[in-house]
Structures are given as C-alpha cells and as structure tokens.
Amino acid sequence: MTVVGLTGSLGTGKSTVAGLFKELGAYVVDWDELARQVVCPHRKAWQRIVDCFGEGVLNEDLTINRQKLADIVFSDPAKLAELNRIVHPEVSQEDQRITQEIKALAPDALIIKDIPLLHEAACPISVDKTIVVAAREATQLTRLEAGGMTREDALKRIRSQIPLEEKIKSADFVIDNEGSLEETRRQVEKLYGQLIRGKRQSRHTRGEG
C-alpha cells in the first residue's frame, strides 16, 4: 500500500486532481468530506465547536453554519488554530479507519489522501509521498470568486495557510494546474504511472535475497 498526501492551497484545484487519480484507479480519501461528517449534530467535534464558539454558529436544524464559523476563524488565527485542534484529530481517526478498510480490501492499493491542510494540520499525518497542486494566486482568486466567494474572504483564507511556495519546496511532486483540464490530466497520468511503477519496484526489492 502506498499513501500519498495531496495538498495545495485554496483554489489550486486539488479536488479536480484527486478526481483524475480516482478515474485512473487510485483510492481517494477526501478530508473535506470527512470534516463535514465529524461535525454533524451531536457528534464529539460538533459539541466542542458549540462549546467553544457558541450556539450562534448553528443553523436552525443544528448543523454548523460554515459561513458564520468561517467569518469568526478566518479573522482570528488563534480561533482558527482552536477549530483545527477540534476537528483534525477526529478527521484523522476516520481517515485511519478508512485506510485500514482499504488495506484489508486491496493490500497493494494506491491511496490518494486529499488533505487541504496537510502542512497545517493540528495532528500528525503519515504519508509516503506528497503532491502539491499549484496555481498562481490570481488564478486561485478568479476560481474562488467564480464559485461565489468574495475576493476579501478568498484572500483571508489563502493567507491563513502556509504559503504555496513553501509547500512546493517540501513536495515530492508538483502538478501545475494553471492550464487546461487535459494538460492537468496528462500530468496526473504520468505521475500515476510513476507511483505504480514505484510500488512494483518496492515489492521486487522486498522480495530480493
């Protein structure tokens, strides 16, 4: 089993790249989706968020109002850090459970973990390799504004994260997602091939002697 952490910054296109890997046969674990699950009403993380930030962050149906919570945490780094300390360990537990299920089902699986805050996470995350999806800040802003986010909110969120340039420096692989979908697809296909060949070579090495 090979576990690859896929990250980047807001608006760089991580979900698109994860989807392309999935099409090729990789298993994908989406931390954003897990984060939504662990804050469902009355779960542990939900209760801690209510205790920390108040009932004002809830909708009428008791679900978390993501915009209200975002308005609070992206204006205060300390509160953002506190939110991450609440949510990330719970997501990590779910991630580990799913990873073990995949391992039991497919011991030689290639698992792509789509983790937006891989470098900022408030808990340890173990991966074999890292991929950073890159795009210029202007491109990020254009995409986020097209999705309905204000430029001010987009900048706050982008700049609350470790700069993309720093993530690129520590990455094993970088996918440039500035161009067309087909250009990105070609990069993903090439990298998928490299990762699969690496798994095969690793198995051969273990079998030697």
VENRACOR-V946808 format. One line per field, one symbol per residue. ss: DSSP state (H for helix, E for strand, - for the rest). burial: b if it has 24 or more other C-alpha atoms within 12 Angstrom, else e. Layout:
ss=???
burial=???
//
This chain:
ss=-EEEEEE------HHHHHHHHHHH--EEEEHHHHHHHH-----HHHHHHHHHH-HHHE-----E-HHHHHHHH---HHHHHHHHHHHHHHHHHHHHHHHHHHHHH----EEEEE--------------EEEEEE--HHHHHHHHHH----HHHHHHHHH----HHHHHH---EEEE----HHHHHHHHHHHHHHHHHHHHHHHHHHH--
burial=bbbbbbbbbbbbbbbbbbbbbbebebbbbbbbebbebbbbeeeebbbbbbeebeeebbeeeebbbeeebbebbbeeeeebebbbebbbbbbbebbbeebeebeeeeeebbbbbbbbbbbbbeeebebebbbbbbbbbeebbebbeeeeeeeebbbbbbebbebbeebbeebebbbbbbeeeeebbebbbebbeebbeebeeeeeeeeee
//
